Every structure is written in C-alpha cells, then in structure tokens.
C-alpha cells in the first residue's frame, strides 16, 4: 500500500480514515477556538463597559457636587489624560444637541443616536452601543446616561486594545489551525496505517494463496488480542478448515479412485473370462449375477458417500422431529439379536424409561445400526455386546456400545472415523470403510459426537452423545 499511486490512495480505507480523523479534529478544534474567541471578546467588551461606567459615575458625582462647569473641565482633562484619540466626552441636551464636549476633531464621524436618547428619556439608566467609524477599522464603544434631569452624557472609548488583540487572535488562530490540520493529517495517516497493518497482512496472505502460493500460509499474529488480531485468528482458522477440507477431498478422491477401480476391474475380469472361456448360457447368467452384485456394491458405496456429504452439509435438518432415543436403540437391538445369536454372542441392553432428542429418525437409526453391526462383526463367537442408554447429564444423553471383540490398535484408533480407512486387512473384514464416517457425520449433524476407546484383543467402547430435548 505504500507504493500505490496518489489516485489509488484516495480509494484506500487508510486515506478515508485519515480524512475523517483530520475533519473531526479540525471541526472540534475550530469549535473550541470559536468558543474561546467568544469568551475573550465578551470579557473584553465587559471590561470596556465597566471602564465607561466608572467614568460616567465619576462625572455624575462631579456634576452633583460642583455643577456643569466642573464637568466641562473634567471632561477636557480626562480626554487629554487618556488620549484624545482614545476617549471622548459629550454633554447633550434632551433634544440631542451638543452642550459641551472634549476635543472631537478625531471623532467627527461619530454621531448621536436618537434611539439611545429616547431610551434614556423612557427611563433606561444606561444605554450602550458599538459604532464603527467609517475611516477606521476598529469599533467605538459608547455609553449614554443621564447625569442631570436635562443633561445627557455621551461617553465613548476606542476599542483599539481589544480590537488589535482580537485581530491578532484571528490571525494566530488561522495559522495554528492550519498547522494543527497538517499535524492531524500526519498523525491520522500514521494511526490508520498502524491500525490497518494487520488487515494488510491478511490481504497479503490471501493474495499469496490466491496466486498459487501454499495453502499452508498463515497470517502472523501480534498476540495483542485486539480486533485485528481476532480477525487474523479467525482468518487462520478458516484457512485451517479449508486446508483440512482440501486434504479430505484429495484423500477421498484417491480412495474413491481405488475403491471404484477394484469392482470395475472385477466386472471386466468376470466378463472377459466368461467371453473367452465358456460362452454357454449358464456362464452368461453367472456373469450377469456377479456383475449385478458388484454394481450393488458400487451403488452402496456411492449412496453412502452422498449421504455423508448431505449430512455434513445439514441438507435434511428440516426433517428433524422429537424422538425417543431409548425406543430407537431398543428396536435396533431387537433387529440385530438374530445376527448376534448366529455367532453365539450375548447382546444385552439397558436404558432409562425415556430419552428424548430432536433429529431425523432414519439417520439416527442408521447411526445406531452401523455401530451395532460393527460391534457384532468384530466380536468373535461366545463374546458379548453391551448396549446402554444413559439419562442426560448437563443436557447431553449418551448411548454406550461396548464389545469384547478384537479391539483396535493405538495406530489405527485415531483414524477409524476417516472415510475409506480400514484397519490391518488381516484383522478387518471386507467393507467400504464408510460406516463409522457416516455414524460420526450423523452425530455431529445432530449437535453431538462419537468417542471411541479400545484395547487390542479385549474390545472397544463407542460412546454416542446427543443433546436431549426436554420440550
């Protein structure tokens, strides 16, 4: 992202975040400066008004004690002492005519406001106004007040000090705001780049994988536990899942090719032998029967694979209903009782009165049947198969199927639920290797799981856990 063209940078999230940060910072700083400006101008205006009021009270006191002549003298002295360009004093009649004044050569453009005089005559004690002199940029603050029944005092003061201060404040504000805006943009860009560095790593990893890189690439984690780190962790978990699925697809493809090759080879061999050795009707009938058997095995293999895929995808979840698991297990044990008796195997069953779950009855039956069939198949004569249904604990009900069969070796145990996996051929009867995979897929589709424990030569224990339904 550092090497992108300027036109491309406008479309980046870092640029937009920087823009927003600078905009918000500028607005908030501008509002703060504006409020400070209002406070300063208000304070300086109030200070000017207090100065005018103090002067007016002083002149009123002189008027009351010494008369109008003394007021004329003090007006001239006050204006000369403060500066004739800073203050002026006028004495007005009620009609607005000038009775006496200080040196007004500098204040010729300052007139008399009839409205202010009218307010005084209506009873207002003090009237303030601000006037802008046409020949100067700075304003003049003026006070009108009655110092006698027939004499009005007009007292004005140039707002030079406050005006210059405010003007300097404005210039400094513009310069400071410009500097702060540039600084905010730099800081915002740095913060945005810092915050989005993790996302850039995620993008780089995804681009590397999509352009032919190894699927095993992962986003480095900062271990800070922030949102970006959580995103990277989730992204890595997704890649782990994808890699597992891809590996499963490859393995399944290899196994499918192998498992389909054998029956197809047998079909071709049967047909070839029949055609080249004994072209009698009986041979053709035997060949047809053998081919049908092989086709049935192929169809069973394909159908089982489709069922596993649909189950893992959750396609048939709309068929879920409330089921009595004890009844399903009891019926399965009755169904396999004859198979167990043929091998002189004792099939025992124990369960509580009821254990309700929510699921697809046909699939649950198939899961239990697969596990029972495995237990009886791998248990030698005079053995035992014990089936128990346990009441729910912490919301999970259990079905335990324990046998005294040949057991599973420690090397094979982690792989027994993998598709097409078969244990050592000398210890494993012929099969597709999909029965346990289908059982586990069904259990997980119902929110449960299947665990296995085994001791070689002593037997195995398969434990199905499923969430109970008390509703």
Secondary structure, 3 states (H helix, E strand, C coil): CCCCCHHHHCCCHHHHHHHHHHHHHHHHHHHHHHHHHHHHHHHHHHHHHHHHHHHHHHHHHHHHHHCHHHHHHHHHHHHHHHCCCCEEEEEEECCCCEEEECCCHHHCCCCCCHHHHHHHHCCCCEEEEEEECCCCCCEEEEEEEECCCCEEEEEEEECHHHHHHHHHHHHHHHHHHHHHHHHHHHHHHHHHHHHCHHHHHHHHHHHHHHCCCCCCCCCCCCCCCCHHHHHHHHHHHHHHHHHHHHHHHHHHHHHHHHHHHHHHHHHHHHHHHHHHHCCCHHHHHHHHHHHHHHHHHHHHHHHHHHHHHHHHHCCCHHHCEEEEHHHHHHHHHHHHHHHHHHCCCEEEEEECCCCEEEECHHHHHHHHHHHHHHHHHCCCCCCEEEEEEEEEECCEEEEEEEECCCCCCHHHHCCCCCCCCCCCHHHCCCCCCCHHHHHHHHHHHCCCEEEEEEECCCEEEEEEEEEECCC
